[in-house]
Amino acid sequence: MYKWLSLIVGFLYIAFGIFVVAYRYSRIIESNIAYPLGGLLVVYGVFRFVRAIIALRNDD
């Protein structure tokens, strides 16, 4: 169960990172902060996603 949840959370981090970069022109986050924050979220999401896939493959 934890491995599937980690897979879903990794996908959500990737989606939120893309969302932050896509809506960088809003008044909430300025563009000079949105690019590094969005990039960091995407990288961390990919890390969690890949780690969950490796754990699921080793489980079988």
Rosetta constraint file for C-alpha pairs under 8 A:
AtomPair CA 1 CA 5 HARMONIC 6.26 0.50
AtomPair CA 2 CA 6 HARMONIC 6.05 0.50
AtomPair CA 3 CA 7 HARMONIC 6.27 0.50
AtomPair CA 3 CA 52 HARMONIC 5.58 0.50
AtomPair CA 3 CA 55 HARMONIC 6.86 0.50
AtomPair CA 3 CA 56 HARMONIC 6.58 0.50
AtomPair CA 4 CA 8 HARMONIC 6.32 0.50
AtomPair CA 4 CA 52 HARMONIC 7.23 0.50
AtomPair CA 5 CA 9 HARMONIC 6.10 0.50
AtomPair CA 6 CA 10 HARMONIC 6.05 0.50
AtomPair CA 6 CA 48 HARMONIC 6.66 0.50
AtomPair CA 6 CA 49 HARMONIC 7.04 0.50
AtomPair CA 6 CA 52 HARMONIC 5.91 0.50
AtomPair CA 7 CA 11 HARMONIC 6.38 0.50
AtomPair CA 7 CA 48 HARMONIC 6.87 0.50
AtomPair CA 7 CA 49 HARMONIC 5.11 0.50
AtomPair CA 7 CA 52 HARMONIC 5.33 0.50
AtomPair CA 7 CA 53 HARMONIC 7.12 0.50
AtomPair CA 8 CA 12 HARMONIC 6.26 0.50
AtomPair CA 8 CA 49 HARMONIC 7.78 0.50
AtomPair CA 9 CA 13 HARMONIC 6.20 0.50
AtomPair CA 9 CA 45 HARMONIC 7.53 0.50
AtomPair CA 9 CA 48 HARMONIC 7.68 0.50
AtomPair CA 9 CA 49 HARMONIC 7.82 0.50
AtomPair CA 10 CA 14 HARMONIC 6.38 0.50
AtomPair CA 10 CA 44 HARMONIC 7.57 0.50
AtomPair CA 10 CA 45 HARMONIC 4.28 0.50
AtomPair CA 10 CA 46 HARMONIC 6.37 0.50
AtomPair CA 10 CA 47 HARMONIC 7.49 0.50
AtomPair CA 10 CA 48 HARMONIC 4.94 0.50
AtomPair CA 10 CA 49 HARMONIC 4.64 0.50
AtomPair CA 11 CA 15 HARMONIC 6.19 0.50
AtomPair CA 11 CA 45 HARMONIC 6.20 0.50
AtomPair CA 11 CA 46 HARMONIC 7.64 0.50
AtomPair CA 11 CA 49 HARMONIC 6.52 0.50
AtomPair CA 12 CA 16 HARMONIC 5.99 0.50
AtomPair CA 12 CA 45 HARMONIC 7.27 0.50
AtomPair CA 13 CA 17 HARMONIC 6.06 0.50
AtomPair CA 13 CA 41 HARMONIC 5.74 0.50
AtomPair CA 13 CA 42 HARMONIC 6.22 0.50
AtomPair CA 13 CA 44 HARMONIC 7.14 0.50
AtomPair CA 13 CA 45 HARMONIC 4.64 0.50
AtomPair CA 14 CA 18 HARMONIC 6.30 0.50
AtomPair CA 14 CA 41 HARMONIC 6.27 0.50
AtomPair CA 14 CA 42 HARMONIC 4.42 0.50
AtomPair CA 14 CA 43 HARMONIC 7.55 0.50
AtomPair CA 14 CA 44 HARMONIC 7.74 0.50
AtomPair CA 14 CA 45 HARMONIC 4.84 0.50
AtomPair CA 14 CA 46 HARMONIC 6.71 0.50
AtomPair CA 15 CA 19 HARMONIC 6.12 0.50
AtomPair CA 15 CA 42 HARMONIC 7.56 0.50
AtomPair CA 16 CA 20 HARMONIC 6.12 0.50
AtomPair CA 16 CA 38 HARMONIC 7.56 0.50
AtomPair CA 16 CA 41 HARMONIC 7.18 0.50
AtomPair CA 16 CA 42 HARMONIC 7.77 0.50
AtomPair CA 17 CA 21 HARMONIC 6.39 0.50
AtomPair CA 17 CA 37 HARMONIC 7.26 0.50
AtomPair CA 17 CA 38 HARMONIC 4.10 0.50
AtomPair CA 17 CA 39 HARMONIC 6.40 0.50
AtomPair CA 17 CA 40 HARMONIC 7.45 0.50
AtomPair CA 17 CA 41 HARMONIC 4.81 0.50
AtomPair CA 17 CA 42 HARMONIC 5.05 0.50
AtomPair CA 18 CA 22 HARMONIC 5.96 0.50
AtomPair CA 18 CA 38 HARMONIC 6.23 0.50
AtomPair CA 18 CA 42 HARMONIC 7.02 0.50
AtomPair CA 19 CA 23 HARMONIC 6.09 0.50
AtomPair CA 19 CA 38 HARMONIC 7.70 0.50
AtomPair CA 20 CA 24 HARMONIC 6.02 0.50
AtomPair CA 20 CA 34 HARMONIC 6.05 0.50
AtomPair CA 20 CA 35 HARMONIC 7.85 0.50
AtomPair CA 20 CA 37 HARMONIC 7.59 0.50
AtomPair CA 20 CA 38 HARMONIC 5.40 0.50
AtomPair CA 21 CA 31 HARMONIC 7.99 0.50
AtomPair CA 21 CA 34 HARMONIC 5.62 0.50
AtomPair CA 21 CA 35 HARMONIC 5.76 0.50
AtomPair CA 21 CA 38 HARMONIC 5.36 0.50
AtomPair CA 21 CA 39 HARMONIC 7.87 0.50
AtomPair CA 24 CA 29 HARMONIC 6.08 0.50
AtomPair CA 24 CA 30 HARMONIC 6.05 0.50
AtomPair CA 24 CA 31 HARMONIC 5.11 0.50
AtomPair CA 24 CA 34 HARMONIC 5.64 0.50
AtomPair CA 24 CA 35 HARMONIC 7.80 0.50
AtomPair CA 25 CA 29 HARMONIC 7.37 0.50
AtomPair CA 25 CA 30 HARMONIC 6.54 0.50
AtomPair CA 25 CA 31 HARMONIC 6.40 0.50
AtomPair CA 26 CA 30 HARMONIC 7.17 0.50
AtomPair CA 29 CA 33 HARMONIC 6.56 0.50
AtomPair CA 29 CA 34 HARMONIC 5.99 0.50
AtomPair CA 30 CA 34 HARMONIC 5.99 0.50
AtomPair CA 31 CA 35 HARMONIC 6.32 0.50
AtomPair CA 32 CA 36 HARMONIC 7.55 0.50
AtomPair CA 33 CA 37 HARMONIC 6.14 0.50
AtomPair CA 34 CA 38 HARMONIC 5.69 0.50
AtomPair CA 35 CA 39 HARMONIC 5.94 0.50
AtomPair CA 36 CA 40 HARMONIC 5.97 0.50
AtomPair CA 37 CA 41 HARMONIC 6.18 0.50
AtomPair CA 38 CA 42 HARMONIC 6.18 0.50
AtomPair CA 39 CA 43 HARMONIC 6.13 0.50
AtomPair CA 40 CA 44 HARMONIC 6.10 0.50
AtomPair CA 41 CA 45 HARMONIC 5.97 0.50
AtomPair CA 42 CA 46 HARMONIC 6.11 0.50
AtomPair CA 43 CA 47 HARMONIC 6.19 0.50
AtomPair CA 44 CA 48 HARMONIC 6.25 0.50
AtomPair CA 45 CA 49 HARMONIC 5.97 0.50
AtomPair CA 46 CA 50 HARMONIC 5.98 0.50
AtomPair CA 47 CA 51 HARMONIC 6.07 0.50
AtomPair CA 48 CA 52 HARMONIC 6.06 0.50
AtomPair CA 49 CA 53 HARMONIC 6.28 0.50
AtomPair CA 50 CA 54 HARMONIC 6.18 0.50
AtomPair CA 51 CA 55 HARMONIC 6.20 0.50
AtomPair CA 52 CA 56 HARMONIC 6.11 0.50
AtomPair CA 53 CA 57 HARMONIC 6.17 0.50
AtomPair CA 54 CA 58 HARMONIC 6.22 0.50
AtomPair CA 55 CA 59 HARMONIC 6.17 0.50
AtomPair CA 56 CA 60 HARMONIC 6.96 0.50
